[in-house]
Amino acid sequence: MIHDDIADFAESLPPRRALAGLDLGTVTIGVAVSDGLLSVATPLETIKRSKFTKDAAALLAILGAREIGGVVLGLPRNMDGSEGPRAQSTRAFARNLARLTDLPLTFWDERLSTVAAERALLEADTSRRRRAEVIDHVAASYILQGALDRLRHLKDTP
């Protein structure tokens, strides 16, 4: 089920199950996972995109193997907050994925996540070639960490 409100998403999550974060690109899908306590996001891998059925199969294999309890998709909004064609594509991907799994899905504003990931990799003195290999799943971890921080705030606020 797709939840546009992260508070609704939080209520639908099973206890002590990790979350996955996705950075959907046109060529790749960056995947990150959290720990079971929903405190830390870790970059996992990048899936090379082909067609939806293959992409979904690879993704569902990861989600099943890691016993993921929910999925956070980065929603690429424009800088003014509006949604363009890439955001519509992400929503369509989520609708199609929701047909294949019962996991709760939600969106997280991913504006500047790739920029933040690039900056962190540059600060770590990562080579250009290595940055190209890992940028998508590092960006996915930034997306997921933002959602985890919000979920923790919701839990701590009565």
N, CA, C and O of each residue as an XYZ file, in Angstrom:
632
protein
N       0.841     -1.184      0.000
C       0.000      0.000      0.000
C       0.888      1.250      0.000
O       1.918      1.297      0.672
N       0.474      2.237     -0.751
C       1.236      3.484     -0.857
C       0.669      4.510      0.122
O      -0.537      4.755      0.159
N       1.558      5.100      0.909
C       1.169      6.121      1.877
C       1.834      7.432      1.479
O       3.061      7.519      1.436
N       1.038      8.444      1.192
C       1.612      9.749      0.881
C       2.051     10.480      2.147
O       2.941     11.330      2.104
N       1.424     10.145      3.271
C       1.774     10.761      4.558
C       2.683      9.811      5.331
O       2.338      8.648      5.539
N       3.827     10.299      5.749
C       4.796      9.425      6.431
C       4.282      8.966      7.790
O       4.702      7.916      8.277
N       3.385      9.725      8.415
C       2.802      9.292      9.687
C       1.938      8.046      9.474
O       1.965      7.129     10.296
N       1.178      8.005      8.390
C       0.388      6.814      8.059
C       1.311      5.634      7.754
O       1.046      4.500      8.153
N       2.389      5.922      7.047
C       3.388      4.899      6.733
C       3.952      4.313      8.018
O       4.092      3.095      8.135
N       4.277      5.171      8.984
C       4.852      4.734     10.262
C       3.914      3.775     10.990
O       4.362      2.791     11.578
N       2.619      4.061     10.950
C       1.642      3.216     11.639
C       1.497      1.847     10.989
O       1.097      0.886     11.646
N       1.820      1.754      9.700
C       1.643      0.493      8.981
C       2.876     -0.414      9.032
O       2.840     -1.535      8.525
N       3.969      0.066      9.643
C       5.212     -0.701      9.659
C       5.183     -1.808     10.705
O       4.714     -1.593     11.823
N       5.679     -2.987     10.351
C       5.806     -4.048     11.355
C       6.946     -3.712     12.314
O       7.887     -3.017     11.930
N       6.875     -4.193     13.553
C       7.923     -3.869     14.529
C       9.256     -4.534     14.198
O       9.292     -5.650     13.678
N      10.348     -3.839     14.505
C      11.719     -4.341     14.395
C      12.068     -4.928     13.028
O      12.777     -5.930     12.932
N      11.566     -4.297     11.985
C      11.922     -4.703     10.621
C      12.594     -3.519      9.942
O      12.174     -2.374     10.107
N      13.614     -3.799      9.198
C      14.367     -2.762      8.494
C      13.547     -2.160      7.359
O      12.567     -2.745      6.897
N      13.970     -0.984      6.924
C      13.364     -0.324      5.762
C      14.384     -0.290      4.629
O      15.590     -0.396      4.851
N      13.875     -0.142      3.427
C      14.736      0.052      2.261
C      14.458      1.435      1.701
O      13.319      1.904      1.714
N      15.495      2.080      1.212
C      15.363      3.374      0.549
C      15.793      3.216     -0.897
O      16.772      2.529     -1.190
N      15.056      3.858     -1.805
C      15.348      3.746     -3.228
C      15.568      5.117     -3.845
O      14.812      6.056     -3.600
N      16.615      5.212     -4.649
C      16.859      6.391     -5.467
C      16.669      5.938     -6.909
O      17.560      5.333     -7.506
N      15.490      6.241     -7.462
C      15.155      5.791     -8.811
C      15.728      6.750     -9.843
O      15.374      7.928     -9.878
N      16.596      6.243    -10.664
C      17.118      7.018    -11.775
C      16.620      6.417    -13.077
O      15.930      5.398    -13.068
N      16.959      7.031    -14.182
C      16.540      6.490    -15.468
C      17.405      5.302    -15.877
O      16.959      4.454    -16.650
N      18.628      5.228    -15.375
C      19.559      4.166    -15.745
C      19.778      3.166    -14.607
O      20.032      1.989    -14.861
N      19.684      3.622    -13.368
C      19.955      2.773    -12.205
C      18.944      3.012    -11.090
O      18.222      4.009    -11.077
N      18.918      2.066    -10.156
C      18.149      2.210     -8.912
C      19.141      2.027     -7.769
O      19.715      0.950     -7.603
N      19.339      3.074     -6.987
C      20.177      2.974     -5.803
C      19.363      2.398     -4.664
O      18.222      2.804     -4.444
N      19.944      1.455     -3.939
C      19.243      0.788     -2.834
C      20.050      0.964     -1.545
O      21.262      0.748     -1.521
N      19.364      1.353     -0.492
C      19.954      1.450      0.841
C      19.019      0.733      1.807
O      17.828      0.586      1.534
N      19.557      0.292      2.929
C      18.743     -0.379      3.942
C      19.044      0.217      5.313
O      20.104      0.797      5.547
N      18.077      0.054      6.203
C      18.277      0.514      7.579
C      18.530     -0.687      8.475
O      18.449     -1.836      8.043
N      18.835     -0.399      9.714
C      18.894     -1.452     10.717
C      17.469     -1.694     11.225
O      16.554     -0.943     10.886
N      17.282     -2.724     12.024
C      15.963     -3.055     12.541
C      15.405     -2.040     13.518
O      14.194     -1.987     13.735
N      16.281     -1.227     14.114
C      15.827     -0.196     15.050
C      15.440      1.097     14.344
O      15.007      2.056     14.982
N      15.599      1.119     13.024
C      15.261      2.282     12.191
C      16.043      3.524     12.605
O      15.490      4.619     12.709
N      17.345      3.331     12.838
C      18.145      4.481     13.240
C      19.197      4.875     12.210
O      19.498      6.061     12.081
N      19.768      3.920     11.471
C      20.866      4.217     10.556
C      20.604      3.621      9.180
O      20.225      2.456      9.057
N      20.813      4.439      8.140
C      20.700      3.976      6.760
C      22.091      3.642      6.235
O      23.053      4.367      6.490
N      22.184      2.547      5.506
C      23.455      2.098      4.944
C      23.295      1.849      3.449
O      22.369      1.148      3.042
N      24.179      2.410      2.620
C      24.113      2.127      1.182
C      24.310      0.627      0.949
O      25.137     -0.002      1.610
N      23.557      0.059      0.019
C      23.649     -1.382     -0.214
C      24.177     -1.699     -1.610
O      25.263     -2.262     -1.749
N      23.422     -1.343     -2.635
C      23.851     -1.667     -3.991
C      23.094     -0.820     -5.005
O      22.137     -0.120     -4.674
N      23.551     -0.906     -6.247
C      22.904     -0.220     -7.352
C      22.445     -1.268     -8.352
O      23.218     -2.128     -8.773
N      21.174     -1.181     -8.725
C      20.597     -2.089     -9.714
C      20.599     -1.378    -11.060
O      20.098     -0.260    -11.175
N      21.152     -2.013    -12.061
C      21.132     -1.468    -13.426
C      19.735     -1.698    -13.983
O      19.267     -2.835    -14.028
N      19.064     -0.632    -14.409
C      17.689     -0.746    -14.887
C      17.625     -1.322    -16.291
O      18.487     -1.062    -17.130
N      16.586     -2.110    -16.526
C      16.293     -2.590    -17.876
C      14.810     -2.371    -18.137
O      14.421     -1.312    -18.630
N      13.976     -3.355    -17.814
C      12.538     -3.119    -17.884
C      11.933     -3.391    -16.517
O      12.568     -4.027    -15.675
N      10.728     -2.923    -16.289
C      10.157     -2.957    -14.950
C      10.144     -4.355    -14.346
O      10.479     -4.511    -13.171
N       9.770     -5.372    -15.107
C       9.666     -6.718    -14.528
C      11.010     -7.204    -13.984
O      11.062     -7.801    -12.909
N      12.091     -6.953    -14.715
C      13.421     -7.352    -14.239
C      13.864     -6.492    -13.052
O      14.433     -6.997    -12.084
N      13.594     -5.189    -13.142
C      13.943     -4.286    -12.039
C      13.215     -4.696    -10.761
O      13.815     -4.773     -9.688
N      11.911     -4.960    -10.892
C      11.098     -5.334     -9.731
C      11.550     -6.673     -9.164
O      11.590     -6.839     -7.944
N      11.892     -7.634    -10.024
C      12.350     -8.942     -9.548
C      13.637     -8.800     -8.736
O      13.771     -9.403     -7.671
N      14.581     -8.003     -9.235
C      15.841     -7.787     -8.510
C      15.575     -7.098     -7.174
O      16.159     -7.451     -6.150
N      14.693     -6.120     -7.203
C      14.364     -5.375     -5.993
C      13.646     -6.260     -4.971
O      13.984     -6.243     -3.788
N      12.665     -7.026     -5.426
C      11.918     -7.898     -4.520
C      12.816     -8.980     -3.927
O      12.603     -9.398     -2.788
N      13.809     -9.438     -4.675
C      14.761    -10.417     -4.140
C      15.549     -9.815     -2.973
O      15.763    -10.469     -1.953
N      15.973     -8.566     -3.137
C      16.700     -7.876     -2.056
C      15.787     -7.683     -0.849
O      16.186     -7.954      0.283
N      14.568     -7.216     -1.087
C      13.637     -6.947      0.005
C      13.314     -8.218      0.773
O      13.231     -8.203      2.001
N      13.131     -9.317      0.053
C      12.821    -10.592      0.705
C      14.000    -11.139      1.485
O      13.839    -11.601      2.614
N      15.192    -11.089      0.888
C      16.389    -11.626      1.542
C      16.717    -10.860      2.819
O      17.229    -11.444      3.774
N      16.433     -9.575      2.847
C      16.761     -8.747      4.010
C      15.581     -8.571      4.960
O      15.686     -7.850      5.953
N      14.450     -9.229      4.660
C      13.244     -9.132      5.479
C      12.857     -7.680      5.752
O      12.656     -7.275      6.897
N      12.760     -6.921      4.680
C      12.430     -5.497      4.755
C      10.962     -5.325      5.114
O      10.108     -6.071      4.636
N      10.669     -4.328      5.967
C       9.311     -4.083      6.421
C       8.595     -2.952      5.713
O       7.383     -2.806      5.872
N       9.307     -2.142      4.930
C       8.702     -1.025      4.204
C       9.723     -0.397      3.279
O      10.927     -0.610      3.425
N       9.229      0.384      2.320
C      10.093      0.973      1.302
C       9.846      2.476      1.218
O       8.705      2.938      1.179
N      10.955      3.231      1.191
C      10.903      4.687      1.026
C      11.497      5.006     -0.339
O      12.660      4.701     -0.603
N      10.698      5.618     -1.204
C      11.167      6.000     -2.537
C      11.466      7.487     -2.557
O      10.654      8.295     -2.105
N      12.612      7.846     -3.072
C      12.947      9.251     -3.232
C      12.058      9.873     -4.294
O      11.975      9.366     -5.412
N      11.395     10.965     -3.953
C      10.509     11.651     -4.890
C      11.214     12.902     -5.401
O      11.414     13.856     -4.650
N      11.593     12.899     -6.682
C      12.370     14.017     -7.234
C      11.501     15.237     -7.564
O      11.081     15.424     -8.706
N      11.249     16.035     -6.574
C      10.480     17.270     -6.786
C      11.374     18.327     -7.428
O      12.599     18.277     -7.323
N      10.735     19.279     -8.090
C      11.459     20.438     -8.608
C      11.830     21.334     -7.424
O      11.270     21.194     -6.337
N      12.761     22.241     -7.636
C      13.207     23.102     -6.541
C      12.084     23.972     -5.977
O      12.160     24.397     -4.825
N      11.046     24.244     -6.767
C       9.912     25.029     -6.258
C       8.875     24.147     -5.551
O       7.838     24.643     -5.109
N       9.151     22.842     -5.442
C       8.245     21.928     -4.744
C       7.236     21.241     -5.642
O       6.539     20.324     -5.206
N       7.149     21.668     -6.885
C       6.200     21.039     -7.803
C       6.736     19.684     -8.271
O       7.912     19.368     -8.091
N       5.860     18.905     -8.867
C       6.248     17.587     -9.366
C       6.263     17.596    -10.885
O       5.281     17.972    -11.525
N       7.373     17.185    -11.450
C       7.529     17.121    -12.891
C       7.441     15.690    -13.391
O       6.950     14.810    -12.684
N       7.914     15.456    -14.606
C       7.846     14.122    -15.214
C       8.595     13.039    -14.430
O       8.134     11.898    -14.379
N       9.733     13.368    -13.823
C      10.473     12.356    -13.061
C       9.694     11.929    -11.812
O       9.705     10.755    -11.442
N       9.027     12.875    -11.170
C       8.215     12.537     -9.994
C       7.029     11.663    -10.411
O       6.672     10.719     -9.706
N       6.430     11.976    -11.542
C       5.323     11.163    -12.048
C       5.792      9.750    -12.366
O       5.074      8.781    -12.119
N       6.996      9.636    -12.913
C       7.572      8.326    -13.212
C       7.811      7.534    -11.926
O       7.572      6.327    -11.889
N       8.278      8.202    -10.877
C       8.502      7.547     -9.588
C       7.185      7.069     -8.998
O       7.110      5.962     -8.464
N       6.147      7.890     -9.090
C       4.834      7.485     -8.579
C       4.296      6.286     -9.362
O       3.687      5.389     -8.780
N       4.518      6.268    -10.671
C       4.078      5.133    -11.493
C       4.827      3.863    -11.104
O       4.231      2.789    -11.024
N       6.136      3.984    -10.862
C       6.943      2.840    -10.416
C       6.381      2.310     -9.094
O       6.247      1.099     -8.921
N       6.053      3.203     -8.168
C       5.507      2.800     -6.869
C       4.168      2.086     -7.039
O       3.922      1.075     -6.381
N       3.303      2.596     -7.912
C       2.013      1.933     -8.148
C       2.222      0.529     -8.691
O       1.553     -0.409     -8.257
N       3.140      0.375     -9.630
C       3.411     -0.945    -10.202
C       4.032     -1.882     -9.162
O       3.695     -3.065     -9.109
N       4.935     -1.352     -8.338
C       5.566     -2.160     -7.298
C       4.539     -2.588     -6.248
O       4.601     -3.706     -5.738
N       3.596     -1.701     -5.926
C       2.562     -2.004     -4.935
C       1.678     -3.165     -5.378
O       1.082     -3.844     -4.542
N       1.591     -3.395     -6.676
C       0.819     -4.540     -7.180
C       1.534     -5.863     -6.923
O       0.907     -6.922     -6.934
N       2.848     -5.803     -6.692
C       3.648     -7.014     -6.539
C       4.008     -7.350     -5.101
O       4.492     -8.447     -4.824
N       3.776     -6.416     -4.181
C       4.149     -6.640     -2.784
C       3.130     -5.996     -1.851
O       2.453     -5.029     -2.202
N       3.044     -6.563     -0.654
C       2.168     -5.998      0.373
C       2.905     -5.019      1.278
O       2.307     -4.466      2.201
N       4.188     -4.797      1.032
C       4.964     -3.885      1.864
C       4.421     -2.462      1.763
O       4.036     -2.027      0.678
N       4.386     -1.734      2.877
C       4.002     -0.324      2.808
C       5.077      0.478      2.067
O       6.272      0.249      2.251
N       4.637      1.410      1.237
C       5.518      2.276      0.459
C       5.208      3.719      0.791
O       4.057      4.075      1.041
N       6.231      4.546      0.793
C       6.036      5.985      0.958
C       7.083      6.720      0.149
O       8.003      6.119     -0.405
N       6.927      8.031      0.092
C       7.847      8.877     -0.663
C       8.572      9.821      0.287
O       8.043     10.198      1.333
N       9.790     10.195     -0.093
C      10.556     11.176      0.660
C      11.171     12.148     -0.333
O      11.755     11.732     -1.334
N      11.043     13.420     -0.064
C      11.575     14.449     -0.952
C      13.082     14.264     -1.096
O      13.821     14.331     -0.114
N      13.525     14.032     -2.317
C      14.941     13.739     -2.527
C      15.724     14.913     -3.087
O      16.849     14.736     -3.553
N      15.150     16.108     -3.052
C      15.890     17.249     -3.590
C      17.275     17.343     -2.970
O      17.424     17.311     -1.748
N      18.266     17.456     -3.805
C      19.668     17.631     -3.437
C      20.311     16.421     -2.758
O      21.422     16.540     -2.241
N      19.647     15.260     -2.742
C      20.272     14.082     -2.121
C      21.502     13.642     -2.903
O      22.505     13.255     -2.303
N      21.445     13.693     -4.224
C      22.601     13.299     -5.028
C      23.742     14.293     -4.839
O      24.909     13.902     -4.814
N      23.408     15.579     -4.707
C      24.429     16.601     -4.461
C      25.107     16.340     -3.117
O      26.330     16.430     -3.012
N      24.318     16.016     -2.087
C      24.885     15.731     -0.767
C      25.755     14.475     -0.808
O      26.821     14.432     -0.194
N      25.299     13.460     -1.530
C      26.077     12.221     -1.655
C      27.390     12.492     -2.378
O      28.441     11.995     -1.973
N      27.331     13.277     -3.443
C      28.542     13.618     -4.206
C      29.531     14.375     -3.318
O      30.730     14.100     -3.337
N      29.022     15.317     -2.550
C      29.881     16.104     -1.661
C      30.548     15.203     -0.615
O      31.737     15.351     -0.336
N      29.786     14.277     -0.043
C      30.354     13.368      0.958
C      31.427     12.479      0.346
O      32.454     12.219      0.973
N      31.195     12.018     -0.866
C      32.187     11.162     -1.533
C      33.441     11.951     -1.897
O      34.552     11.425     -1.829
N      33.263     13.203     -2.280
C      34.426     14.046     -2.567
C      35.244     14.295     -1.300
O      36.474     14.249     -1.327
N      34.551     14.559     -0.191
C      35.241     14.777      1.081
C      35.992     13.529      1.520
O      37.012     13.624      2.202
N      35.489     12.357      1.133
C      36.162     11.104      1.476
C      37.262     10.771      0.471
O      37.859      9.696      0.524
N      37.523     11.701     -0.443
C      38.577     11.553     -1.444
C      38.375     10.303     -2.308
O      39.324      9.585     -2.625
N      37.103     10.065     -2.681
C      36.761      8.929     -3.523
C      37.089      9.254     -4.974
O      36.826     10.364     -5.438
N      37.655      8.305     -5.685
C      38.023      8.534     -7.087
C      36.771      8.751     -7.933
O      35.676      8.329     -7.562
N      36.945      9.404     -9.053
C      35.829      9.689     -9.959
C      35.138      8.391    -10.387
O      33.909      8.315    -10.420
N      35.934      7.379    -10.710
C      35.375      6.099    -11.149
C      34.563      5.442    -10.031
O      33.464      4.942    -10.270
N      35.096      5.444     -8.830
C      34.395      4.843     -7.692
C      33.129      5.634     -7.352
O      32.105      5.044     -7.008
N      33.194      6.967     -7.446
C      31.998      7.793     -7.200
C      30.886      7.402     -8.155
O      29.731      7.285     -7.745
N      31.218      7.200     -9.420
C      30.215      6.827    -10.422
C      29.571      5.483    -10.075
O      28.390      5.270    -10.350
N      30.339      4.588     -9.477
C      29.829      3.269     -9.117
C      28.886      3.313     -7.922
O      27.932      2.538     -7.863
N      29.136      4.203     -6.974
C      28.410      4.160     -5.704
C      27.439      5.317     -5.477
O      26.675      5.288     -4.512
N      27.447      6.321     -6.329
C      26.667      7.537     -6.069
C      25.178      7.248     -5.861
O      24.546      7.868     -5.005
N      24.610      6.318     -6.631
C      23.167      6.073     -6.545
C      22.766      5.429     -5.223
O      21.764      5.829     -4.630
N      23.525      4.438     -4.744
C      23.107      3.854     -3.472
C      23.527      4.711     -2.281
O      22.942      4.582     -1.205
N      24.511      5.568     -2.440
C      24.811      6.542     -1.379
C      23.688      7.577     -1.314
O      23.278      7.970     -0.222
N      23.189      8.019     -2.461
C      22.053      8.946     -2.486
C      20.815      8.290     -1.869
O      20.048      8.945     -1.163
N      20.623      6.999     -2.138
C      19.497      6.273     -1.537
C      19.608      6.268     -0.018
O      18.597      6.344      0.680
N      20.837      6.178      0.499
C      20.999      6.189      1.959
C      20.673      7.568      2.532
O      20.149      7.662      3.642
N      20.973      8.634      1.796
C      20.588      9.978      2.251
C      19.067     10.108      2.291
O      18.511     10.670      3.234
N      18.406      9.592      1.274
C      16.936      9.622      1.231
C      16.374      8.852      2.418
O      15.524      9.358      3.149
N      16.852      7.630      2.603
C      16.351      6.787      3.688
C      16.660      7.396      5.051
O      15.815      7.344      5.945
N      17.845      7.969      5.234
C      18.190      8.563      6.528
C      17.265      9.730      6.857
O      16.877      9.902      8.013
N      16.910     10.529      5.861
C      15.957     11.617      6.089
C      14.622     11.097      6.582
O      14.033     11.660      7.505
N      14.142     10.022      5.967
C      12.873      9.427      6.385
C      12.991      8.815      7.779
O      12.076      8.943      8.592
N      14.109      8.154      8.059
C      14.310      7.560      9.392
C      14.314      8.631     10.476
O      13.730      8.446     11.544
N      14.976      9.752     10.195
C      15.006     10.857     11.162
C      13.604     11.382     11.418
O      13.250     11.688     12.556
N      12.810     11.487     10.368
C      11.418     11.956     10.523
C      10.590     10.939     11.311
O       9.796     11.322     12.170
N      10.767      9.657     11.027
C      10.031      8.628     11.758
C      10.389      8.666     13.239
O       9.511      8.517     14.088
N      11.666      8.862     13.560
C      12.101      8.942     14.952
C      11.467     10.163     15.634
O      11.040     10.085     16.786
N      11.409     11.291     14.909
C      10.783     12.493     15.462
C       9.290     12.251     15.732
O       8.769     12.675     16.763
N       8.612     11.575     14.812
C       7.194     11.271     15.011
C       6.981     10.389     16.235
O       6.008     10.557     16.971
N       7.895      9.451     16.446
C       7.793      8.530     17.587
C       8.040      9.247     18.900
O       7.408      8.935     19.909
N       8.962     10.213     18.894
C       9.324     10.930     20.109
C       8.355     12.059     20.458
O       8.369     12.558     21.583
N       7.511     12.467     19.500
C       6.582     13.555     19.723
C       5.198     12.980     20.037
O       4.654     12.227     19.230
N       4.621     13.321     21.191
C       3.306     12.775     21.542
C       2.208     13.319     20.662
O       1.044     12.956     20.831
